[in-house]
Amino acid sequence: MPARRAVTGRSQDPRRRFAEELRLLRAEKGDSLRQLEEVLGWTASTFGKMESGQNLGSPEVVEALDQYYGTGPMLLTLWELAIADLSQFKEQYRRYMNFEGEAVGLWQYSVSAPPGLFQTDGYVREALVAGGFKGAELEQQIEARTSRRKLLEGDEAPPFRAILSEAVLRMSLRDAREWRCQLEYLLEVAERPNATVHVLPFGTGPHGLMNTDTMFLRLLDGRTVAYTENDVRGELIEESGKVERLHRTYDAVRDLALSPAESRSFILRMLEDLPCEPST
């Protein structure tokens, strides 16, 4: 059995730690992903996604890796911690969704994708397919996500202020027609009386929310909660001091952004720059 590993310097996030150990063990053994496929039977893609943190894999795969590397139950233990952490994330997300449905005011900063409440059906579909969804599960997820748009419709819709990094407008869909529809929808939303849209151009430089999608929800009881999300995890923040500090950061980012009128012109220029659709 390998010597005990030092903990110092390793990620404390369960999901990241699991992926990190998988990469290190394979590197120490000198195997390629293809060699793992040949020896253990699962595809190289499966192992690659596990090592990148995209997928945790199944307990059967993890047990096979423990046996192959001679690590006893170490990887399975890390896998169980990562699964538990992911379940906690899902519970936090469910609570966030409940709060979102009750919110009387919303503020958002988006890093690279339109806010969920601003996404068209075509955008949602392409994003979910890229994430591996298909079949009945894909259709269920599309319905669940697109139904959220109703929150911002009607006379009683809560106010929503969104700051979009320029990256949101540069990360186009593969389907040019659907991307045009998405930009047009952003312009439509920006015209609503309850919605305010800002664009944060690349030239504004570094800021406190560069890598973190952030949503603030003002609730009926007067509280404000925040939800932050990056590539590997999300966090629901309810402690008032932490929310206030994060909101000050958001306000500083808003001060860097274009005005609503300038932002609408920015999006309109991007729409005009899209190649014309081929005639049929």
Solvent accessible surface area in square Angstrom, and as a share of the most:
residue,aa,sasa,rsa
1,M,191,0.85
2,P,65,0.41
3,A,93,0.72
4,R,228,0.83
5,R,49,0.18
6,A,74,0.57
7,V,84,0.48
8,T,127,0.74
9,G,77,0.74
10,R,52,0.19
11,S,32,0.20
12,Q,140,0.62
13,D,26,0.14
14,P,37,0.23
15,R,39,0.14
16,R,122,0.45
17,R,38,0.14
18,F,1,0.01
19,A,4,0.03
20,E,36,0.16
21,E,0,0.00
22,L,4,0.02
23,R,110,0.40
24,L,60,0.30
25,L,6,0.03
26,R,48,0.18
27,A,73,0.57
28,E,117,0.53
29,K,98,0.41
30,G,59,0.56
31,D,23,0.12
32,S,48,0.31
33,L,52,0.26
34,R,140,0.51
35,Q,80,0.36
36,L,2,0.01
37,E,43,0.19
38,E,130,0.58
39,V,88,0.50
40,L,37,0.19
41,G,62,0.60
42,W,88,0.31
43,T,74,0.43
44,A,13,0.10
45,S,66,0.42
46,T,40,0.23
47,F,3,0.01
48,G,21,0.20
49,K,90,0.38
50,M,1,0.01
51,E,13,0.06
52,S,69,0.44
53,G,16,0.15
54,Q,127,0.57
55,N,71,0.36
56,L,11,0.06
57,G,22,0.21
58,S,40,0.26
59,P,50,0.31
60,E,100,0.45
61,V,4,0.02
62,V,0,0.00
63,E,78,0.35
64,A,20,0.15
65,L,3,0.01
66,D,7,0.03
67,Q,151,0.67
68,Y,57,0.22
69,Y,23,0.09
70,G,33,0.32
71,T,4,0.03
72,G,39,0.38
73,P,91,0.57
74,M,55,0.25
75,L,0,0.00
76,L,36,0.18
77,T,65,0.38
78,L,24,0.12
79,W,35,0.12
80,E,91,0.41
81,L,96,0.48
82,A,1,0.00
83,I,61,0.31
84,A,59,0.46
85,D,26,0.14
86,L,49,0.24
87,S,59,0.38
88,Q,105,0.47
89,F,42,0.17
90,K,106,0.45
91,E,79,0.35
92,Q,41,0.18
93,Y,74,0.28
94,R,132,0.48
95,R,94,0.34
96,Y,9,0.03
97,M,56,0.25
98,N,98,0.50
99,F,23,0.10
100,E,6,0.03
101,G,55,0.53
102,E,101,0.45
103,A,9,0.07
104,V,50,0.28
105,G,1,0.01
106,L,2,0.01
107,W,47,0.16
108,Q,17,0.08
109,Y,3,0.01
110,S,0,0.00
111,V,34,0.20
112,S,44,0.28
113,A,33,0.26
114,P,3,0.02
115,P,3,0.02
116,G,25,0.24
117,L,3,0.01
118,F,0,0.00
119,Q,21,0.09
120,T,17,0.10
121,D,75,0.39
122,G,14,0.14
123,Y,15,0.06
124,V,2,0.01
125,R,102,0.37
126,E,36,0.16
127,A,43,0.33
128,L,4,0.02
129,V,80,0.46
130,A,76,0.59
131,G,59,0.57
132,G,58,0.56
133,F,55,0.23
134,K,159,0.67
135,G,51,0.49
136,A,74,0.57
137,E,97,0.43
138,L,15,0.07
139,E,84,0.37
140,Q,122,0.54
141,Q,59,0.26
142,I,16,0.08
143,E,113,0.51
144,A,57,0.45
145,R,93,0.34
146,T,18,0.10
147,S,43,0.27
148,R,43,0.16
149,R,47,0.17
150,K,142,0.60
151,L,41,0.20
152,L,4,0.02
153,E,88,0.39
154,G,64,0.61
155,D,149,0.77
156,E,164,0.74
157,A,16,0.12
158,P,15,0.10
159,P,72,0.45
160,F,3,0.01
161,R,69,0.25
162,A,0,0.00
163,I,0,0.00
164,L,0,0.00
165,S,13,0.08
166,E,14,0.06
167,A,23,0.18
168,V,0,0.00
169,L,1,0.01
170,R,134,0.49
171,M,116,0.52
172,S,63,0.40
173,L,20,0.10
174,R,207,0.75
175,D,66,0.34
176,A,67,0.52
177,R,136,0.50
178,E,58,0.26
179,W,6,0.02
180,R,53,0.19
181,C,58,0.35
182,Q,0,0.00
183,L,1,0.00
184,E,77,0.34
185,Y,31,0.12
186,L,0,0.00
187,L,15,0.07
188,E,94,0.42
189,V,1,0.00
190,A,26,0.20
191,E,107,0.48
192,R,48,0.18
193,P,145,0.91
194,N,28,0.15
195,A,9,0.07
196,T,35,0.21
197,V,4,0.02
198,H,12,0.05
199,V,0,0.00
200,L,6,0.03
201,P,27,0.17
202,F,120,0.50
203,G,78,0.75
204,T,46,0.27
205,G,32,0.31
206,P,114,0.72
207,H,34,0.15
208,G,59,0.57
209,L,4,0.02
210,M,89,0.40
211,N,115,0.59
212,T,36,0.21
213,D,45,0.23
214,T,1,0.01
215,M,10,0.05
216,F,0,0.00
217,L,1,0.00
218,R,88,0.32
219,L,8,0.04
220,L,145,0.72
221,D,96,0.50
222,G,57,0.55
223,R,105,0.38
224,T,36,0.21
225,V,0,0.00
226,A,0,0.00
227,Y,11,0.04
228,T,17,0.10
229,E,63,0.28
230,N,64,0.33
231,D,149,0.77
232,V,49,0.28
233,R,84,0.31
234,G,1,0.01
235,E,80,0.36
236,L,15,0.08
237,I,23,0.12
238,E,58,0.26
239,E,93,0.42
240,S,87,0.56
241,G,26,0.25
242,K,105,0.45
243,V,7,0.04
244,E,91,0.41
245,R,133,0.48
246,L,31,0.15
247,H,35,0.16
248,R,135,0.49
249,T,42,0.24
250,Y,0,0.00
251,D,44,0.23
252,A,56,0.44
253,V,2,0.01
254,R,78,0.29
255,D,110,0.57
256,L,79,0.39
257,A,17,0.13
258,L,43,0.21
259,S,46,0.30
260,P,65,0.41
261,A,77,0.60
262,E,94,0.42
263,S,0,0.00
264,R,90,0.33
265,S,52,0.34
266,F,24,0.10
267,I,1,0.00
268,L,66,0.33
269,R,126,0.46
270,M,25,0.11
271,L,17,0.08
272,E,121,0.54
273,D,118,0.61
274,L,37,0.18
275,P,108,0.68
276,C,122,0.73
277,E,76,0.34
278,P,111,0.70
279,S,113,0.73
280,T,174,1.01
